[in-house]
Amino acid sequence: MTQDDTSTPRTPDDEQSLASRGQNRSQRPTSSTFVDFVTSGWGERAATGTERSAAADHTAARRSRLSAQFPGERLVVPAGTFRVRSNDTDHRFRPHSAFAHLTGLGMEQEPDAVLVLHPVEDGTGDDGSAHHAVLYMRPLAGRDTVEFFSDSRYGEFWVGARPTLEDLETLTGISTAHLDGLRDAIAKDAGEDGVQVRVVPGVDESVEAVVEEIRQTEAAGERDEKLAEALSELRLLKDAWEVEQLRLAVDTTIDGFEKVVRALPDALVHRRGERVIEGTFLGHARLEGNDVGYETIAAAGEHATTLHWTDNDGLVTSGQLVLVDAGVEVDSLYTADVTRTLPVDGTFTEVQRRIYQAVLDAADAAFAVAVPGSRFSDVHAAAMQVIADRLAQWGLLPVTAEESLQPDNQHHRRWMVHGTSHHLGLDVHDCAQARKELYLDAIIEPGMVFTIEPGLYFKSDDLLVPEEFRGIGVRIEDDVLVTADGNVNLSGALPRDPDAVEAWMAGLLGR
């Protein structure tokens, strides 16, 4: 078959660059006749109906708090870029969490965009701050442009219409500008004796390169790390809107766990029963939220003793426990992080229940100290006290529980090597770049949201435990909001007590 004269001209492979060869498959016409025809005859675009986001007032306050830490400096916060998954296909885009936190943009908004906080005279900036925020973005291209029909990453014909500058300004309450003006905007008055520039590192290499070219100072890297640190610490206390989003994420996750239980009969008869569980939860997360907040752990039997088992390619067998660690990420990108360890048949054996109860008691002890005035590290210590005591009662420790708890010993940690808690929010391990004194050593305050997740893991080849324990892994994880007078278990509607778990499963399975 011959190609007609409107098809893309073909050239010998040795005359065509590697970068351009991926477009061969499209056989895209390039004739002026085609271009004129495809870019004409379109009606007026329908009004988008964009309204100001409910997050906008909260994000303004967050930017003001950040502004106060860096007066007179220009702060550059990229959203990030597409990441290649395979050849010319990309992973689904997710904006960097700091960008999402300061703009309120979630889902797949907005690749290549960059938020810049420009320094102004103190008190004259946004909301009386020392900065004026501008969101630089790649706006919707006109239908009279080649991008409209030919660009498979950005073109409207390929991926749908991008928002306009006006759309995003209305949505976010932030001034917007074309991405083409970013370099000049960053460079304005910048230099050794002028405005100092900081950029969030590791997000967008092209933006970092622009900043490096402009400033060229040896202390730049250290300054950037301080910005990343500040952005992480800015999320340690959640505002009312963030708490609302986390409640939604947790509630949606609980619904997903119910679907998982209903899917257990199918998991029992499939050669990859763990994938049945994973797929059930993933489908729910995509239907009701944006995605999963992290790769789901669906670990049956021995696999539950591997802390981050995400292969999920194993059998689910009668008589086993299955550890499901999963969280829905809602459209705003806030995620839940919940774990339940479930008896596949709906009923715990005596040994399974004994181990499960020890983990539950450890979790309850952690909840008791997860209150204002305690230190964050106290939560872990309370859980470890119970774990060490129980292991000592079972005769598994070579020393007393008190001796094991001493920093130079820690024998009990053989069966729980991970920590008990981590902050939760836009990232499943939120605020991870915060300083130790504001994280592990911090005094717990109202507005903090973190997990409580003790566990016990007895590998099948562990000769230091009774044979009946081997191959059993149990973790119970809940999401906790600290309040002025204590705490709230956001995931408390999902049963935790073993009797309640059995009754809940029986109801879902119609038994």
N, C-alpha and C positions, 0 to 999 in steps of 0.2 A: 504494500500500500504506500502511495506517495503522500507526502505532506503538502497541504495547500500553501500558497504564498503568504498567508497571514500568520503562519506558525512561527515560533521562535526559531531563528536561524541556527542551524547546527554547525558546530566547528569540530575539527579533530580534537581528541582528548588532550593532545600535547599542546594545544593552543588555548585550552580552557582551564582556568584556575580551579583548584580543588574547592575553594569556597563557593564558587558559582555552580558547581556541578549538581548540587542538591536540588537546584531549580529545574533540572532537565525533566523530571517526572511531570511537572505541571504543564509542559507544552503550551506556555502562556503566549497568546498573540501579542505582537508588538507593533503592528502596522499602525500608522497614523489614522487610518480609517476606523480601525477597531477602537483605538483610544478615544477618538472623538465620539464614537457611538456609545461606548460604555460609560462615559462621563457626562452624558447629556440625557435629558428627558426625565429627570427625577423631580417629583413633587416636593413641596415644602415639608420639612421635618415636623413631625408632631411635637407639641410641647412636652417637655420631660416631666413637668410637674414636680421638680425637685424642691424639697423643703428643708429647712434647717434641721440638722440632726439633734436628737435629744442629748447627744454627748457634747455638743459644741460648747455649752457654758462650762462644763467640767474641764474640757481640754484647755480652755482659755486660762482657767485657774492653775492648771498644771504648768502651762508655759510660763506663767508669771512666777511660780515658785522656782522654776529652772532659771529664769532670767535673773532673779535675785542673787544666784550663786556665781554668775559670770558677767558682771556689769562691764560694759565697754568692749566685749568680745563678740565676734560673729560665730554663731553656732550652726553647724551644718548637719542635718539629720536625714540621711537618704532612706527611701522606702526599700531600696534594693532593686535587683534586676531579675529577669527570667534566668532560670538555671536549666541547662540542657539535661534532659533525662536520657535520651538516646538519639544520636545523630542530629536530626533537625526537629526533634520533638522536645518540648519543654515540660518540666514539672509544673503543676498548677502553682501559680504565683501566690505567695503569702507575704505581705509587707512585714518589714522588721518591726519588732514589738515596740521599740522606742518611738518609731514613726507613728504607729497605730495609736499609742498612748497619747501622743501630743496632738494628733489630728482627728482622732475618732474614726478614721477610715479602716474598714475591716474587709472581710471576704477577699476578693482578688484586686482590691484597690490599693495603690495605683502604681503599677510598675514604672520604674525609672524616675518617679517623682522625688523631689527633694524639698524638705522643709528647711528654710533658713530663718534664723532669728537674727535680725540686723540690729546692731546696737544704736540706741538713740539716747538723748538726754533723759536721765532718770525722771520718771513720772510722766513723760510725754509719750510713752509707748502704749502698746495694747493694754487696756485695763489698768492704766497707770503704772505699767512696768517700765523697765529700761530697754525693752526690745520691741521691734515691730516684726511680726511674723509674715513671711511670704511663702506660698506654696508654689514651687516651680514644677511644671508638669508638661507632658506631651498631650496637647488637646486633640479633640476630634478633627481629623483632616476633612477638607471639603470633598464633595463627590466629583469635583473637577480635577482632582489630583491623582497621580499614579498610585500613591499609597492606598487610596480607596479600594482599588480592585487587585493590586499586585502584591501587597505586603502581607505575607501569611502570618506574621507575628502581631502586627498592629492594624492591618487594613480592615475596614468595616465589613467588606464582603466576606472576610475570613473569620473574624472573631467578634463581630458586632460593633456597634457604635461606642466609641469612647466618650466620656463626659467632656463637656466644654469647660473652658475656664470659668464661665459664669455658673455652671452647674456646681462645680466643686467649691466655689466661693460661697454660694448659697448654702450648700450642705454643711460645710465645715466652719463657716464664719471667719475664714482666713483669707487674706488677700491672695490672689493667684496671678501667676505670670507664666509666659511661655518658657519652656525648658531651654530654648536657644539662648536666653539671656542669663543663664545661671553663671557662666564663667565670669562675665563682667560684673555681675552682682557680688560674687564672692571676692573678687579682686578689688572692689572699690575701697580706696583708702587703706588697703591692707599692706603689710610689710613689716620689716624689722622695727621701725619706729612708729608704725601706724596701728591700725586695727589688727588685733591678733585673731586668728581663725582656728577653730577646733572643728573636727569632723568625727563622727562616730566611726571607729575603725572596723574593718572586716565586713562591711555591708555592700558597698558598691565601689569596685576598683577604679572605675573611670572617674568617679567623683573624687575619690581620694587622690588620684593622680593630678587632677586639676588643683586641688588644695595644696598638694606638695609643691607643684610648680609655682604657685603664687607665693607661698611663704618661705620655703627653703630655709628652715631654721632647725638646729639640732634638737631643740627641746620639744619639737612638734609631737613626737610620738607619746611622750609623757603627758602632754596636755590633752591629747585625744583620749587616753585612758581615763583621765580624770572626768571627762565628759561622759564616757560610757558608764563609769562608776556612778556619777550623779544621776544619770537617767535610770539606772537600775534602782538606786535608793529612793528615787522619786515614787516608785511603785510599792514601797513597803507598807504604806497605809492606803487602803482602798477608800475611794469616795463613794457616795451613795449610789451613783450610777454604776460603778464597777461592781459593787455588791449585788445590785440588781441583776447584772449580767452573769455573775457567778452563780447566783441562785437559779437563773434560767438554765445555765449549763449543767448544774447538778441535777435539777429536776428532769431535764431531757435525758441525762445519763441514766437516771433511775428507770425511766421508761425503757431505755435500751437494755438494761439488765433483765427486765421482765420478758422482753422478747428473746433474750438469750436463754432463759429458763425454758420457755416454750419450745425453743429449738433443740433442746437436749436430746429428745428422742431421735431426731434426724442425725444429730452428731454421733449417737451411739452406733449407727448403722453405716456411717460413711468412713471410707478408708483414710480420710483426713478430717476426722471429727473436730479437731481444734480449728480447722479452717471454717467449718460450719459456724462455730461460735464467733470467730473473728468477722466473717462475712456478714453475719446477722447484725452485729453491732455496727460495722462500717456502713452498711446500707441504711440503718436507722440514723446514724450521724449525718450522712449526706442528705437524707430526706428532711430531717428536722433541724439541722444545724448547718454549719459550713463544712465540717470534716471531723475526723477524730483529732484530738489534741496531741496525740502521740501514737506510736504504733501499739495496737492492742496486744496485750499478753493474754493468750488463751492456753494455759498450761495444765495439762492433765497428768495425774500421777507423778512420776519421777520428774517430768519437765517442770513441775511447780517448784522444784528445788533449785532451778536456774533462775536467778533473780529477774533478768530481763529476757525471758524466753519469748522471742517474737517470730521464730520460724513457723510456729503454729501448724506443723505438718503431721502431727501425730494422731494416733487413735485416741478416742475417748471410750473408756471401758467401764463396764458395770463394776461397782464396788470402789471406784476411785473417787478422789476429790479432784475438782478442776478449779484452778485459781484464775480468775478473770480480773485483769487490771485494765480499766478502760475509762475513757472520758470523751464526752462530746465537746467539740469546740463550736461555739455558736457564731453567728454571723459577725459579731463584734470582735471575734478572735479570743475571747475569754474561754477558758477551758476548765472542765471538772477533772478530777483524778481520783477515781474510786476503785477499791478492790474488794471483792467478795470471794471467799473460798467455799465452793458449793459441793455437796455430795451428789454425784452424778445420778444416783438412784433416788435422791430426795431424802435420804436418811443417813445420818452419821453412824459409823461404827463406834464402839466404845473407845477404841484407841484414837480414832479421828476426833471424836468429841473432846477427849482429854487434852489433846494438843491444841485444838481450836479454842477451848475455854481458857487455856493459859495465855494465848495471844489476845483474846478478848479482855481478860483481866489486865493485861499490860496496857492495852489501849485505854481502858477505863481509868487506870491510874494516871496516864498521860493527860487525859481530858481534865482530871481533877486539878492539875496544876497549870493548865493552859489558860490562864486568867491574867488580867492586868496586874503588874507588879512582880510576877515571876520572870525569870530569865528564859529565853527561848531554849537554852540548853537544858533547863530543868525538865522540859517535856520529855526529852530523850532519857534523862536520868531516871525519871519515874518509871518509864516503861522498862528500862533495863533492870531496875530493882526487882520487878516482878519476874522477868525472864530468868534472872540469875537464881532467885529463890526457887522457882518451879523446877529448873534444871537440877538444882541441888537436891530438892526433894526426890527427884527421880533417880538420883545417884549418878548423874552424868558428869558432874564436875569433880576434878581431882583435888579441889580445895573447897572451902566453905563459900557460900554466896558472897559474904562480906569480903573475903579475900579475893574472889574473882572480880569484884567490882572495883578493886584498886587499879589505878591507871597502869601500873606496871604488869598487871596480870591479864584481865579481860578474857578469861577462858570461855565464858558464856557467849562471847561474840562469835565463836566458831559456828554457832547455829543461827546467828543473825548479824551479818557483817555490815548491813546498811544502817543508815540513820533512821530515826523515827519520824522526822518531820522535815518539810521544806515549804517555802512560801509558794503560793499558787496565784495565778492571774492570767495575764496574756501569754505567758510561758508556763508550761507545766512545772518547770523548776524556775519559778519567777525570782527576780531580784538576785540572780546568781552572781552578779558582779559587785554586789554591795560589800562594803568593808565588814570584816569579822565582828568588829565592835557594834555594828548596826544589824548584824544578822545573828550569828551563833551566840554572841555574848549580850545581845540586846535585851532590854526590858520589854516584855510583852505589852503592847498598847492596843486599845480599841481601834478597830479598822484593819488589823492584820488578818489575813486569811492564809491558813497553812494546812498541811495534811497531818494526820496522825496515823502511822502505818507500821506497827510492829509486826513481826513475823517469826516463824520458826521453820527451819529447813533442814530436813534429815535426808541426806543423799542415800541412794540405795546401796552404795559401797562403803558407808560410814561404819567402821567396825567399833566405834566408841559408843554406839547407841544400840538399844535392844532391836532385834530383828523386826519386831512388829512396828517399830517407828520408821524403818527405812523406806525411802521412796515417798514420804509424806512431806508436803510443803504447805504451809498455811500463812496467809497474810490477810489482815483486815485493815482497810484504809478508808478514812473518812475525811471530809473537807470541813474545816472549822473556822468560823468567824468569831473573832474576839469582840466582845461587847463591853460596855462600861461596867457591867456587874457580873461578868463571867464569860461564857461562850455559848455559841449555838452550833450544833452539829448540822450543817447544811444538808448532809446526806443521810440524816437520821431516819428518814422515811423508808430507807432500804434496810430490811431487817438485819440485825447483827447477832442477837442472842441465838444460840443453836436451835432451841425449840421454835423460836419465831421464824428462823430460816426454813426449817422443815415444814411448818404450817403454811408459810408463804409459797413455797415450791409446790406443795400439794394442791393449793388452790389454783395456781397457774396451770398445773398439769392435769387438773380435773380429777384428782384422786381422792 
